Amino acid sequence: MAGISDSPARRIARRFGADMTVSELISAEGISRDCRRTYDLARFDNLERPIGLQIFGANPESMARAASQLAELNPDFIDINFGCPARKIVGKNGGSSILRDLDLLAVIVGQVVKAVNLPVTAKIRSGWDSTELTYLEVGKIIEQAGAAAIIIHPRTKTQAFSGQADWEVIRELKANLSIKVIGNGDIHSPEDARRMFDTTGCDAIMIGRAAIGNPWIFNRIKRYLSTGEIPPEPSPRERIELAIDHLELNIEYHGMPHAVFRMRGQFCYYLRGLRGSNEIRASINRLLSPDDIKELLFNYIDKLSNENQFQTTNSVQ
């Protein structure tokens, strides 16, 4: 979720029902060296609480020092990422690469736990590949090192986001640990969320990619879990109006022109599946003025509304 789950996105997620949020990946080495750009990733607003600051790295001392420095920003918890499969993270011996060095993993978690007076969580994958499924051993190490919870994405590093998440891994991990187990992977709908809870017994679920351009998923899941009713999908107007709101939050937070560049990818998700959206996205990518983008999108709303009204009138006749 690097480049996506920034402060504006987290505020929107909380507004639409997420119970807590997690920062983008933050380099422990960058924090230890007081890198301003790295510290910028740790900025958050109280509207995002409860929030965890997510760190990665391979040096136990740097990880502990970074956690201690970030704790001074008063987040609600510190999250250690042992799950990211991205080449640039794994290449620095961070993320899921540490699943191949369990002694190092144990030292990192233990030192981070000792360094802060905050709950510490850790995110893992099921293993490096199908021949190294280490999730049970890793889970027990993380529990013994004093972490409060573990998040499991039940794919291997080599799978990345391909194939199907093996929810049996979540069920088995939950059955063997006493700390909280949070399930992640292939939750695209309220029905998926219910099925994960029912089949794995996990304590909570984490949603990442399915919430991009679709923060409604949080409230839709919570309503379904509490009432059994599946709320409707957001209308085209709701999706476009929220995309505009997201753009404005990005301008306020990141400034121009960076905000427009960051939003180009987000617009793809907000507009996905709408009639004529390919042309609209292409037009947005040629624009730099927020006012021009808003005008384009407001006109697009009117066009979709008029087309829908025309179709409704014809169907009545």
C-alpha positions as CSV (number, residue, x, y, z in Angstrom):
1,M,0.0,0.0,0.0
2,A,3.0,2.3,-0.3
3,G,2.0,5.5,-2.1
4,I,-1.7,4.7,-1.4
5,S,-2.4,4.5,2.3
6,D,-1.3,8.0,3.2
7,S,-3.0,10.4,5.6
8,P,-5.8,11.5,3.3
9,A,-6.6,7.9,2.4
10,R,-6.6,6.9,6.1
11,R,-8.9,9.7,7.0
12,I,-11.3,8.6,4.4
13,A,-11.1,5.0,5.5
14,R,-11.9,6.0,9.1
15,R,-14.8,8.2,7.9
16,F,-16.3,5.2,6.1
17,G,-16.0,2.7,9.0
18,A,-12.5,1.4,9.3
19,D,-11.8,0.6,13.0
20,M,-8.1,1.5,12.8
21,T,-5.5,2.4,10.2
22,V,-1.9,1.7,9.5
23,S,0.7,4.0,7.9
24,E,2.6,3.4,4.7
25,L,5.9,1.5,5.0
26,I,8.4,3.5,7.0
27,S,12.1,2.7,6.7
28,A,13.7,2.2,10.1
29,E,17.1,3.3,8.7
30,G,15.5,6.5,7.4
31,I,14.0,7.3,10.8
32,S,17.3,6.5,12.6
33,R,19.1,8.9,10.3
34,D,16.4,11.6,10.9
35,C,15.5,11.7,7.2
36,R,12.8,14.3,6.8
37,R,11.2,12.6,3.8
38,T,10.9,9.4,5.8
39,Y,9.5,11.2,8.8
40,D,6.9,12.7,6.5
41,L,5.5,9.2,6.0
42,A,4.8,9.1,9.7
43,R,2.7,12.2,9.9
44,F,-0.9,11.6,10.9
45,D,-4.0,13.4,12.0
46,N,-6.1,12.5,15.1
47,L,-9.0,11.7,12.8
48,E,-7.0,8.6,11.7
49,R,-6.8,7.1,15.2
50,P,-6.4,4.4,16.3
51,I,-3.3,4.3,14.0
52,G,-0.2,2.2,13.8
53,L,3.1,3.3,12.4
54,Q,4.5,0.5,10.2
55,I,8.3,0.0,10.1
56,F,10.6,-2.2,8.1
57,G,14.3,-3.0,8.2
58,A,16.8,-5.8,8.9
59,N,19.0,-4.2,11.7
60,P,17.6,-4.9,15.2
61,E,19.2,-1.8,16.7
62,S,17.9,0.5,13.9
63,M,14.5,-1.0,14.2
64,A,14.4,-0.5,18.0
65,R,15.7,3.0,17.7
66,A,13.2,3.9,14.9
67,A,10.3,2.5,17.0
68,S,11.4,4.5,20.0
69,Q,11.6,7.7,17.9
70,L,8.3,7.1,16.3
71,A,6.7,6.4,19.6
72,E,7.4,10.0,20.5
73,L,4.8,10.9,17.8
74,N,2.2,9.1,20.1
75,P,0.7,6.6,17.7
76,D,-1.5,3.9,19.1
77,F,0.8,1.0,18.2
78,I,3.9,0.1,16.3
79,D,3.6,-2.4,13.4
80,I,6.6,-4.4,12.1
81,N,6.3,-5.5,8.4
82,F,7.7,-9.0,7.7
83,G,5.3,-9.5,4.8
84,C,6.1,-7.0,2.0
85,P,7.2,-8.9,-1.1
86,A,8.3,-5.9,-3.1
87,R,11.7,-6.2,-4.7
88,K,13.1,-2.9,-3.4
89,I,12.1,-3.9,0.2
90,V,13.3,-7.5,0.0
91,G,16.5,-6.4,-1.7
92,K,17.3,-4.5,1.5
93,N,16.7,-7.6,3.5
94,G,13.4,-6.1,4.7
95,G,9.8,-7.3,4.6
96,S,9.3,-10.9,3.8
97,S,13.0,-11.6,3.3
98,I,13.3,-11.9,7.1
99,L,11.0,-14.9,7.0
100,R,14.1,-16.8,6.0
101,D,16.1,-15.7,9.0
102,L,14.0,-16.6,12.1
103,D,16.8,-15.8,14.6
104,L,17.0,-12.3,13.2
105,L,13.2,-12.0,13.2
106,A,13.1,-13.0,16.9
107,V,15.7,-10.4,17.8
108,I,14.0,-7.6,15.9
109,V,10.6,-8.2,17.5
110,G,12.1,-8.6,21.0
111,Q,14.1,-5.4,20.7
112,V,11.2,-3.3,19.3
113,V,8.9,-4.6,22.1
114,K,11.5,-3.5,24.7
115,A,12.1,-0.1,23.0
116,V,8.5,1.2,23.3
117,N,5.6,1.4,25.8
118,L,3.1,0.7,23.1
119,P,1.5,-2.5,21.7
120,V,3.6,-4.0,18.9
121,T,2.1,-6.0,16.1
122,A,3.8,-7.8,13.2
123,K,2.6,-8.7,9.7
124,I,3.8,-11.9,8.0
125,R,3.2,-14.1,5.0
126,S,2.8,-17.8,5.1
127,G,6.4,-18.2,4.1
128,W,9.0,-17.6,1.4
129,D,7.6,-20.1,-1.0
130,S,5.7,-23.4,-1.0
131,T,8.7,-25.3,0.3
132,E,9.3,-22.8,3.2
133,L,5.9,-22.5,4.9
134,T,7.1,-21.1,8.2
135,Y,4.0,-19.3,9.5
136,L,3.5,-21.4,12.6
137,E,7.1,-21.2,13.7
138,V,7.2,-17.5,13.0
139,G,3.9,-16.9,14.8
140,K,5.1,-18.6,17.9
141,I,8.4,-16.6,17.8
142,I,6.5,-13.3,17.5
143,E,4.1,-14.3,20.3
144,Q,7.0,-15.3,22.6
145,A,8.9,-12.0,21.8
146,G,6.0,-10.1,23.3
147,A,3.9,-8.8,20.4
148,A,0.3,-8.1,21.0
149,A,-1.1,-9.3,17.7
150,I,0.0,-10.9,14.4
151,I,-1.4,-10.1,10.9
152,I,-1.2,-12.9,8.4
153,H,-1.5,-12.7,4.7
154,P,-1.7,-16.3,3.6
155,R,0.3,-16.2,0.5
156,T,4.0,-16.8,0.1
157,K,6.5,-14.1,-0.8
158,T,7.0,-15.7,-4.3
159,Q,3.2,-15.7,-4.9
160,A,3.1,-11.9,-4.2
161,F,-0.6,-11.2,-4.9
162,S,-1.2,-14.0,-7.4
163,G,-3.2,-17.1,-6.9
164,Q,-5.6,-17.6,-4.0
165,A,-5.0,-16.7,-0.4
166,D,-5.0,-19.9,1.7
167,W,-7.3,-19.1,4.6
168,E,-6.6,-22.4,6.2
169,V,-3.3,-20.9,7.2
170,I,-5.2,-18.2,9.2
171,R,-7.3,-20.9,10.9
172,E,-4.3,-22.9,11.8
173,L,-2.4,-19.9,13.2
174,K,-5.3,-18.8,15.3
175,A,-5.7,-22.3,16.7
176,N,-2.0,-22.3,17.8
177,L,-1.5,-18.8,19.2
178,S,-2.9,-17.0,22.3
179,I,-2.3,-13.5,20.9
180,K,-4.7,-11.8,18.5
181,V,-4.7,-13.1,14.9
182,I,-5.8,-10.7,12.2
183,G,-6.6,-12.2,8.8
184,N,-5.8,-10.5,5.5
185,G,-6.2,-11.5,1.8
186,D,-9.0,-11.9,-0.7
187,I,-11.6,-9.9,1.1
188,H,-13.5,-8.1,-1.6
189,S,-17.1,-8.1,-0.2
190,P,-19.2,-8.3,2.9
191,E,-19.8,-12.0,2.2
192,D,-16.0,-12.6,2.0
193,A,-15.5,-10.9,5.4
194,R,-18.2,-13.1,7.1
195,R,-16.7,-16.2,5.5
196,M,-13.2,-15.4,6.8
197,F,-14.5,-14.9,10.3
198,D,-16.5,-18.1,10.1
199,T,-13.9,-20.4,8.6
200,T,-10.8,-19.1,10.4
201,G,-11.9,-17.9,13.8
202,C,-9.7,-14.9,13.4
203,D,-10.1,-11.9,15.8
204,A,-10.2,-9.2,13.1
205,I,-9.7,-8.7,9.4
206,M,-7.4,-6.3,7.6
207,I,-8.4,-4.9,4.2
208,G,-5.8,-3.3,1.8
209,R,-6.2,-3.4,-1.9
210,A,-9.9,-3.9,-1.9
211,A,-10.4,-0.5,-0.2
212,I,-8.5,1.5,-2.9
213,G,-11.1,3.7,-4.4
214,N,-13.7,1.8,-2.4
215,P,-13.7,2.9,1.3
216,W,-17.4,2.0,1.4
217,I,-16.4,-1.6,1.9
218,F,-15.8,-1.0,5.6
219,N,-19.3,0.2,6.5
220,R,-20.8,-2.3,4.1
221,I,-19.0,-5.2,5.9
222,K,-19.9,-3.9,9.4
223,R,-23.6,-3.5,8.5
224,Y,-23.7,-7.0,7.0
225,L,-22.0,-8.5,10.1
226,S,-24.4,-6.7,12.5
227,T,-27.7,-7.0,10.6
228,G,-27.3,-9.6,7.8
229,E,-28.2,-6.9,5.2
230,I,-25.9,-6.2,2.3
231,P,-25.9,-2.4,1.6
232,P,-25.9,-1.3,-2.0
233,E,-22.8,-0.4,-3.8
234,P,-22.1,3.4,-4.0
235,S,-23.6,5.2,-6.9
236,P,-21.5,6.7,-9.7
237,R,-22.2,10.1,-8.3
238,E,-21.0,9.1,-4.8
239,R,-17.8,7.6,-6.2
240,I,-16.9,10.6,-8.3
241,E,-17.8,13.1,-5.5
242,L,-15.6,11.2,-3.1
243,A,-12.8,11.1,-5.7
244,I,-13.0,14.9,-5.8
245,D,-13.0,15.1,-2.0
246,H,-9.9,12.8,-1.9
247,L,-8.2,15.1,-4.4
248,E,-8.9,18.1,-2.2
249,L,-7.5,16.3,0.9
250,N,-4.4,15.5,-1.1
251,I,-3.9,19.1,-2.1
252,E,-4.2,20.2,1.5
253,Y,-1.8,17.5,2.7
254,H,0.8,17.1,-0.1
255,G,0.6,20.4,-1.9
256,M,0.7,21.0,-5.6
257,P,1.6,19.5,-8.0
258,H,2.4,16.4,-6.0
259,A,-1.2,15.9,-5.0
260,V,-2.4,15.6,-8.6
261,F,0.3,13.1,-9.5
262,R,-0.6,10.9,-6.4
263,M,-4.3,11.0,-7.2
264,R,-3.9,9.8,-10.8
265,G,-3.7,6.2,-9.7
266,Q,-6.5,6.7,-7.2
267,F,-8.9,8.0,-9.9
268,C,-8.5,4.8,-11.8
269,Y,-10.0,2.9,-8.9
270,Y,-12.8,5.4,-8.1
271,L,-13.9,5.4,-11.8
272,R,-13.3,1.7,-12.5
273,G,-16.2,0.1,-14.4
274,L,-18.1,3.3,-15.1
275,R,-19.2,4.0,-18.6
276,G,-16.7,6.0,-20.5
277,S,-14.2,6.0,-17.6
278,N,-11.2,5.1,-19.8
279,E,-11.5,8.3,-21.7
280,I,-12.0,10.3,-18.5
281,R,-8.9,8.8,-16.8
282,A,-6.8,9.5,-19.9
283,S,-8.0,13.1,-19.9
284,I,-7.2,13.5,-16.2
285,N,-3.7,12.2,-16.8
286,R,-3.1,15.2,-19.2
287,L,-4.3,17.8,-16.7
288,L,-2.4,19.5,-13.9
289,S,-5.0,22.0,-12.7
290,P,-7.2,20.7,-9.9
291,D,-10.0,23.1,-11.1
292,D,-9.8,21.5,-14.6
293,I,-9.9,18.0,-13.1
294,K,-12.9,18.9,-10.9
295,E,-14.7,20.5,-13.9
296,L,-14.1,17.4,-16.0
297,L,-15.4,15.1,-13.2
298,F,-18.5,17.3,-12.5
299,N,-19.4,17.2,-16.2
300,Y,-18.9,13.5,-16.2
301,I,-21.4,13.2,-13.3
302,D,-23.9,15.2,-15.3
303,K,-23.4,13.0,-18.4
304,L,-23.9,9.8,-16.4
305,S,-27.0,11.2,-14.7
306,N,-28.5,12.3,-18.0
307,E,-27.8,8.9,-19.6
308,N,-29.3,7.1,-16.7
309,Q,-32.4,9.4,-16.8
310,F,-32.8,8.8,-20.5
311,Q,-32.6,5.0,-20.0
312,T,-35.1,5.1,-17.2
313,T,-37.5,7.1,-19.3
314,N,-37.2,4.7,-22.2
315,S,-37.8,1.7,-19.9
316,V,-41.0,3.2,-18.6
317,Q,-42.3,3.8,-22.1
